[in-house]
Each structure stands twice: as C-alpha cells, then as structure tokens.
Amino acid sequence: MRVSTGLGSSSDNRMFTVVVESFGAGPQRRAERVMTVPFQQLQSLMQTIAQKGGRIKVVSAGDGESTPPASAPAAVSAPTPTPTPSGPKAAVSHADVPVNLYKPKDPFIGAVTGNYSLLAEGAIGRVNHITFDLSGGRLHYVEGQSIGIIPDGVDAAGKPHKLRLYSIASTRHGDDTNDNTVSLCVRQLQYEKDGELINGVCSTFLCDIEPGAQVKITGPVGKEMLLPADEEANIIMLATGTGIAPMRAYLRRMFDAEERAKNPEYQFRGKAWLFMGVPTTPNLLYEEDFQSYLNAYPDNFSYTKAISREQNNASGGRMYIQDRVLEHADEIFALIEDPKTHVYMCGLKGMEPGIDEAMTAAANAKGLNWAELRPSLKKQERWHVETY
C-alpha cells in the first residue's frame, strides 16, 4: 500500500481511515470494515491486515484525501513500527467464540496468581479480584464470557462440589495483557438460615484462596454478552455489585492504554455509558480505573452511580439504578434509536423488574411501547442480559 498524503514524522497527529474487505472472522470477514487510526499506528494496522488476509480498498487521510490500494500492499513511508501483537482476533463472530474448551470431567488446573479485596474501608460484605494463570493450556476467551470454578472438597452427601459460573472480569489478553491469565470479581455469599450464618461454598473458597493454589476451571461459556466488533458502537451498561465484571472487561478493552496498544484493529470511538448500583461509596468497584477513563476519554465515556444508602431519588426514597435510568430516559432512548447502540445488564436478578419498570415509564413518555421495543432490541442482538 502506498499513501500519497505527504506522511511526515512520528509526531504527525493526523488520523487515517482504512477501508478493508475480507478481514475478521465469520460473517464479518465478508463485510467491509472501516477503521480509523492515528498516523503512528497506520503501518502496524496495514501489516496486521495483510497478515490476516485482508484486502485494503482505500486509505483516507484526515483532510479527506483518499488513495486507492495498489494490487498488493507495499511499505508505507513511516518509521519502523512495533511488531504486530499476537493473540486472538479483535473481531470475533459468534461462530468463532470459544466454548467448553474444558468440561467438568476434565477441567483445566490453573494456579492463583493474585487475590485481593476490591472494597474500601467501611464497605458492606466482601468482594475480591482473583486472577488465575492459564499457561500451559488451551483455555482462552473473549469479553462477556464466563468460566466455571469447581471448589475443592465434597458436599454433605460426600460428593464433589458442583461448579459455579462466574462472569470474566478481564479482557481476552488478561490483566497483564500477556494472553495467559483470567480474572474474576467475586462476592462472598452469606445468608442466614434457621438463625445460623451460612457462607456460600464456592464464593468463600475463592475469597479465601491463597496465591499458588491450584483451581479446577471449566469453560469458557456464553455468547449472550459479547461486545459488537464495531468500534463506533454505543454501549450502555447497567450493573449492580459484581455485575460490574463484564463491564470492567469491556471498559478495559475500550479505554485501557495497554489494551488499545495491543489491539490496533479495535480502537473504540463510540459512546460508553456505565450505570453502577452499590449500597455505599466504599462498595464501588474498580473506581480508580473508571475515573482514569473519564479523565482520558471525556467525550466517549460517561459514568453514573446509584448509591442506595447515601443518595435519594426524586421521591425521597433510596437511589437505585432504575432511578438513574429514569433520570436519563431521554438521553438513553436517543441512543437506543441509533442502531449502533447495545444495552448490557448484569447483576442480581432482582434488578430486572426495576429496570423494566423504568424503561416502560421512559418509553411511555416518548409514545413508545417498551413491551414491544425490548423484544425487538433482543432480536437485533442489541439487548443483552445476564442476571443471577
């Protein structure tokens, strides 16, 4: 590929748009893709396209000039690029999503590499971020999937404990972006029964586990919560508690500096809006990361909190996530009217009725029928729900 737009030095801050065919996986490979990258990433992107069999149709500079491709990509007059990162492709169709690579009868054995609390002083309960080493196996995943954990020990009947599923909180590259770890966000389940405090079997096992311990892992599973490959999509995220896990993975993929460097073919430019519900401020999870994204990408990321025991809704009651949805109903529905908008909901099952009620009221105010609109969004694969 030759770009006759007077390319300058590595300090060139122009953006370039590349139109490519036969790039990606599954149905996406047959579609035309449009990607926009800064000058410094242009040559790396073109090399990635060539390596994966893509065909470049047009390269457009920021001034609107475009250059049709030569018969085969040639070198761009640019500084020597960093080698194209290896790892799973950025655009993964449903057909290519890994599923059940490891099953309960033959789980992957992964070592714990880290386990720390996510809560600040004064928080309610116990929530930990736990990371497992996947080296030496074939377990890989994409954002929005889950893995199963089989806790050590046996139940009251003397049988091995059954697996529990947990949403993955890391991107496909892992927290260290080296493609060999997976992370979970786990709340210890506790409840009273006949006056006795009962601890959840698997959640307690995970929250108590020490680095170096070996854990039985199954999966991955799930295709309901996959991110669209479109870098210009709008992503509305509704999360309560540890339902933040997949949202954390999405946001890292969109805005984390190391992730963006790892994925030159996925540079998010849409609108991401996170609604997060927690009981108290110390229960906010991954807060430092989200604040850094707000500072770095104020035009692309919005963050709205519902802190039930500290904030009041319009009626003077506790502030829940559905109250925030009602407050921003006009903006939310303006986004939903855009076919590029996807909505993701994750958390306790009890959040669904409240969200439905809020969306119904918001839709009615605009003369819309939510009972008809929601199934339509679901059919278009734009309404994604994972509750438990």
Secondary structure, DSSP 8 states (H G I E B T S, - for coil): ----S----TT---EEEEEEES-SSTHHHHS-EEEEEEHHHHHHHHHHHHHTT-EEEEEE-TTS-EE---SS----SS--------SS-S---GGGS---SBBTTB-EEEEEEEEEE---TT-SS-EEEEEEE-TTS-----TT-EEEEE-SSB-TTS-B---EEEEB-S-TT-TTSSS-EEEEEEE--EEEETTEEEE-HHHHHHHH--TT-EEEEEEEE-STT---S-TT-EEEEEEEGGGHHHHHHHHHHHH-HHHHHH-TT----S-EEEEEEESSGGG--SHHHHHHHHHH-TTTEEEEEEETTT-B-TTSSB--HHHHHHHTHHHHHHHHTSTTEEEEEEE-TTHHHHHHHHHHHHHHHTT--HHHHHHHHHHTT-EEEEE-
